[in-house]
Amino acid sequence: MAGFVQPTCQGYLLLVHVVPGASRTEIAGLHGGRLKVRVAARPEKGAANRELLKFLARRLGLPSQALHLTGGAASRAKTVAVHDLSPEVGERLRALWPADAGRLPGEEAP
């Protein structure tokens, strides 16, 4: 399992590093073992947190009620709980940033 995804008895925890105020919302790679997500909302009155959860729900094909911010509401380092135990969701989480993404052609995984 990717380092930014941790299975739990209720689903998964997704470790995220958020960069608010970007020109568009997108996954930007990894940052210190967390999935780096740029969000197009400012960090005011929870707007960036709402945009993050909405974006992740769309990318994972889940209802927004299945995702909850469980840590880091006022920080860039956030923890998102994904309440779905299906293996397909685990695969979609890992696919957000594949283990070999960002490698040079021909470079092997460690």
VEXNU-597693 format. One record per atom (N, C-alpha, C): residue number from 0; chain; atom name; x, y, z. Coordinates in steps of 0.05 Angstrom, whole numbers, plus 5000, padded with zeros to 4 digits. Atoms other than C-alpha are relative to their C-alpha. Layout:
   num   cadena   atomo     c1     c2     c3
   NUM        A      CA      X      Y      Z
...
//
This chain:
   num   cadena   atomo     c1     c2     c3
     0        A       N   5017   4976   5000
     0        A      CA   5000   5000   5000
     0        A       C   5018   5025   5000
     1        A       N   4985   4975   5001
     1        A      CA   5025   5070   4984
     1        A       C   5002   5012   5028
     2        A       N   4995   4989   4973
     2        A      CA   5055   5107   5044
     2        A       C   4980   5020   5009
     3        A       N   5019   4980   4993
     3        A      CA   5002   5161   5042
     3        A       C   4972   4989   5005
     4        A       N   5025   5013   4995
     4        A      CA   4946   5110   5049
     4        A       C   5004   4980   5022
     5        A       N   4999   5019   4978
     5        A      CA   4934   5072   5114
     5        A       C   4973   4987   5004
     6        A       N   5026   5014   4995
     6        A      CA   4880   5018   5121
     6        A       C   4993   5002   5029
     7        A       N   5011   5000   4972
     7        A      CA   4836   5021   5183
     7        A       C   4977   4980   5000
     8        A       N   5022   5018   4998
     8        A      CA   4779   4978   5208
     8        A       C   4974   5011   4988
     9        A       N   5023   4988   5012
     9        A      CA   4729   5027   5178
     9        A       C   5004   5009   4971
    10        A       N   4994   4991   5027
    10        A      CA   4763   5042   5112
    10        A       C   5030   5007   4998
    11        A       N   4973   4992   5005
    11        A      CA   4826   5082   5099
    11        A       C   5005   5028   5012
    12        A       N   4991   4973   4993
    12        A      CA   4865   5143   5124
    12        A       C   5018   5009   4977
    13        A       N   4984   4988   5022
    13        A      CA   4894   5188   5070
    13        A       C   5015   5023   5012
    14        A       N   4983   4979   4989
    14        A      CA   4953   5231   5091
    14        A       C   5005   5020   4977
    15        A       N   4999   4980   5021
    15        A      CA   4952   5296   5051
    15        A       C   5016   5025   5009
    16        A       N   4988   4973   4996
    16        A      CA   4995   5359   5045
    16        A       C   4986   5018   4981
    17        A       N   5016   4982   5016
    17        A      CA   4952   5416   5020
    17        A       C   5014   5026   4995
    18        A       N   4990   4974   5008
    18        A      CA   4975   5477   4982
    18        A       C   4976   5017   4991
    19        A       N   5024   4985   5007
    19        A      CA   4917   5527   4983
    19        A       C   5008   5024   4982
    20        A       N   4996   4976   5017
    20        A      CA   4908   5585   4934
    20        A       C   5013   4994   4973
    21        A       N   4989   5007   5026
    21        A      CA   4931   5548   4872
    21        A       C   4982   5009   4977
    22        A       N   5017   4992   5023
    22        A      CA   4906   5565   4802
    22        A       C   4979   4980   4994
    23        A       N   5020   5021   5003
    23        A      CA   4870   5498   4799
    23        A       C   5005   4978   5020
    24        A       N   4998   5022   4981
    24        A      CA   4857   5438   4843
    24        A       C   5010   4975   4985
    25        A       N   4987   5023   5013
    25        A      CA   4902   5379   4826
    25        A       C   5019   4986   5019
    26        A       N   4980   5015   4985
    26        A      CA   4947   5325   4853
    26        A       C   5027   5008   4989
    27        A       N   4974   4989   5009
    27        A      CA   5019   5351   4851
    27        A       C   5023   4982   5008
    28        A       N   4978   5017   4993
    28        A      CA   5060   5292   4876
    28        A       C   5000   4992   5029
    29        A       N   4997   5007   4971
    29        A      CA   5086   5272   4944
    29        A       C   5017   5021   5014
    30        A       N   4985   4981   4984
    30        A      CA   5112   5315   5000
    30        A       C   5003   4988   5028
    31        A       N   4995   5012   4974
    31        A      CA   5144   5282   5061
    31        A       C   4983   4976   5006
    32        A       N   5016   5024   4996
    32        A      CA   5106   5217   5052
    32        A       C   4970   5005   4999
    33        A       N   5029   4993   5003
    33        A      CA   5039   5253   5042
    33        A       C   4994   5006   4971
    34        A       N   5009   4993   5027
    34        A      CA   4999   5262   4978
    34        A       C   4998   5031   4999
    35        A       N   5001   4970   5002
    35        A      CA   5009   5335   4956
    35        A       C   4978   5007   4981
    36        A       N   5023   4991   5016
    36        A      CA   4945   5368   4932
    36        A       C   4999   5030   5000
    37        A       N   5004   4971   5003
    37        A      CA   4940   5439   4906
    37        A       C   4971   5005   4998
    38        A       N   5028   4994   5001
    38        A      CA   4872   5469   4918
    38        A       C   4996   5029   4992
    39        A       N   5005   4973   5012
    39        A      CA   4842   5529   4882
    39        A       C   4983   5017   5019
    40        A       N   5015   4984   4980
    40        A      CA   4810   5556   4946
    40        A       C   5020   5011   5020
    41        A       N   4984   4988   4979
    41        A      CA   4839   5602   4998
    41        A       C   4995   4987   5027
    42        A       N   5003   5012   4973
    42        A      CA   4850   5578   5069
    42        A       C   4984   5018   5019
    43        A       N   5016   4982   4984
    43        A      CA   4794   5622   5095
    43        A       C   4973   4986   5006
    44        A       N   5025   5010   4992
    44        A      CA   4734   5597   5135
    44        A       C   4995   4971   4990
    45        A       N   5003   5028   5007
    45        A      CA   4747   5524   5116
    45        A       C   4996   4995   4970
    46        A       N   5005   5003   5028
    46        A      CA   4741   5536   5041
    46        A       C   5020   4980   4987
    47        A       N   4980   5018   5012
    47        A      CA   4806   5499   5024
    47        A       C   4994   4971   5009
    48        A       N   5007   5026   4990
    48        A      CA   4784   5440   5068
    48        A       C   4976   4988   4984
    49        A       N   5024   5009   5015
    49        A      CA   4716   5436   5033
    49        A       C   5008   4993   4971
    50        A       N   4992   5005   5028
    50        A      CA   4749   5440   4964
    50        A       C   5016   4974   4999
    51        A       N   4985   5025   4999
    51        A      CA   4798   5384   4983
    51        A       C   4982   4976   5002
    52        A       N   5018   5023   4997
    52        A      CA   4743   5337   5006
    52        A       C   4983   4996   4975
    53        A       N   5016   5002   5024
    53        A      CA   4700   5352   4945
    53        A       C   5016   4989   4977
    54        A       N   4982   5010   5021
    54        A      CA   4759   5340   4898
    54        A       C   5006   4970   5004
    55        A       N   4993   5028   4995
    55        A      CA   4779   5275   4931
    55        A       C   4976   4982   4996
    56        A       N   5024   5016   5004
    56        A      CA   4707   5249   4931
    56        A       C   4995   4996   4970
    57        A       N   5003   5003   5029
    57        A      CA   4702   5263   4856
    57        A       C   5021   4981   4988
    58        A       N   4979   5017   5011
    58        A      CA   4769   5230   4841
    58        A       C   4997   4970   5008
    59        A       N   5003   5028   4990
    59        A      CA   4751   5168   4883
    59        A       C   4973   4988   4992
    60        A       N   5026   5010   5008
    60        A      CA   4680   5163   4856
    60        A       C   4983   4993   5024
    61        A       N   5014   5004   4976
    61        A      CA   4651   5167   4926
    61        A       C   4981   5023   5007
    62        A       N   5016   4977   4991
    62        A      CA   4595   5208   4957
    62        A       C   5017   5017   5020
    63        A       N   4985   4982   4983
    63        A      CA   4622   5268   4995
    63        A       C   4997   4992   5030
    64        A       N   5004   5008   4972
    64        A      CA   4593   5239   5060
    64        A       C   5019   4978   5008
    65        A       N   4981   5022   4993
    65        A      CA   4644   5182   5056
    65        A       C   5027   5010   5008
    66        A       N   4974   4989   4993
    66        A      CA   4703   5229   5068
    66        A       C   4996   5021   5022
    67        A       N   5000   4981   4978
    67        A      CA   4717   5267   5132
    67        A       C   5028   5009   5007
    68        A       N   4975   4990   4991
    68        A      CA   4774   5311   5154
    68        A       C   5003   4993   5030
    69        A       N   4997   5008   4972
    69        A      CA   4800   5279   5219
    69        A       C   5023   5013   5014
    70        A       N   4978   4987   4987
    70        A      CA   4862   5319   5231
    70        A       C   5012   5021   4981
    71        A       N   4987   4979   5015
    71        A      CA   4897   5383   5209
    71        A       C   4982   5021   4988
    72        A       N   5019   4980   5011
    72        A      CA   4838   5429   5198
    72        A       C   5013   5027   4995
    73        A       N   4987   4974   5003
    73        A      CA   4882   5490   5207
    73        A       C   5029   4998   4991
    74        A       N   4973   5006   5007
    74        A      CA   4946   5459   5180
    74        A       C   5001   4991   4970
    75        A       N   4997   5010   5028
    75        A      CA   4973   5441   5111
    75        A       C   5001   4969   5001
    76        A       N   4999   5029   4997
    76        A      CA   4985   5369   5137
    76        A       C   4973   4991   5011
    77        A       N   5028   5008   4993
    77        A      CA   4916   5337   5138
    77        A       C   4998   4970   4999
    78        A       N   5007   5028   5001
    78        A      CA   4887   5269   5151
    78        A       C   4971   4998   4993
    79        A       N   5028   5004   5010
    79        A      CA   4825   5248   5112
    79        A       C   4992   4971   5005
    80        A       N   5011   5027   4996
    80        A      CA   4784   5188   5134
    80        A       C   4982   4994   4976
    81        A       N   5017   5009   5022
    81        A      CA   4753   5149   5076
    81        A       C   4984   4976   5011
    82        A       N   5017   5021   4988
    82        A      CA   4695   5108   5103
    82        A       C   4988   4982   4979
    83        A       N   5009   5020   5020
    83        A      CA   4691   5052   5052
    83        A       C   5021   4978   5000
    84        A       N   4982   5023   4997
    84        A      CA   4721   4982   5060
    84        A       C   5005   4985   4974
    85        A       N   4998   5015   5024
    85        A      CA   4716   4960   4988
    85        A       C   5028   5000   4988
    86        A       N   4973   5001   5012
    86        A      CA   4780   4937   4954
    86        A       C   5004   5019   4977
    87        A       N   4999   4981   5022
    87        A      CA   4763   4980   4894
    87        A       C   5008   5028   5009
    88        A       N   4993   4974   4989
    88        A      CA   4769   5042   4937
    88        A       C   5030   5001   5007
    89        A       N   4972   5002   4994
    89        A      CA   4837   5019   4961
    89        A       C   5017   5003   4975
    90        A       N   4986   4998   5025
    90        A      CA   4859   5011   4889
    90        A       C   4999   5029   4989
    91        A       N   5002   4972   5009
    91        A      CA   4833   5081   4871
    91        A       C   5017   5018   5017
    92        A       N   4983   4983   4983
    92        A      CA   4869   5111   4931
    92        A       C   5029   4997   4992
    93        A       N   4972   5005   5008
    93        A      CA   4935   5078   4910
    93        A       C   5005   5013   4973
    94        A       N   4996   4989   5026
    94        A      CA   4924   5102   4839
    94        A       C   5001   5031   4999
    95        A       N   4998   4970   4999
    95        A      CA   4920   5176   4861
    95        A       C   5028   5009   4993
    96        A       N   4972   4995   5007
    96        A      CA   4996   5175   4857
    96        A       C   5015   4974   5000
    97        A       N   4988   5026   5002
    97        A      CA   5026   5110   4832
    97        A       C   5029   5000   5010
    98        A       N   4974   5002   4988
    98        A      CA   5090   5085   4864
    98        A       C   5023   5007   4981
    99        A       N   4979   4994   5020
    99        A      CA   5129   5094   4799
    99        A       C   4997   5027   4987
   100        A       N   5004   4973   5011
   100        A      CA   5103   5164   4784
   100        A       C   5024   5017   5007
   101        A       N   4978   4982   4995
   101        A      CA   5157   5216   4777
   101        A       C   5028   4988   4996
   102        A       N   4975   5013   5005
   102        A      CA   5212   5166   4760
   102        A       C   5008   5006   4971
   103        A       N   4989   4997   5027
   103        A      CA   5257   5174   4699
   103        A       C   4995   4974   4985
   104        A       N   5004   5024   5016
   104        A      CA   5245   5125   4642
   104        A       C   5023   4981   5005
   105        A       N   4980   5020   4995
   105        A      CA   5282   5060   4657
   105        A       C   5008   4998   5029
   106        A       N   4992   5001   4971
   106        A      CA   5291   5077   4731
   106        A       C   4981   4981   5014
   107        A       N   5016   5020   4986
   107        A      CA   5268   5021   4776
   107        A       C   4991   5010   5027
   108        A       N   5010   4993   4973
   108        A      CA   5227   5026   4840
   108        A       C   5019   4988   5020
   109        A       N   4982   5010   4979
   109        A      CA   5267   5018   4904
   109        A       C   4991   4974   5012
//
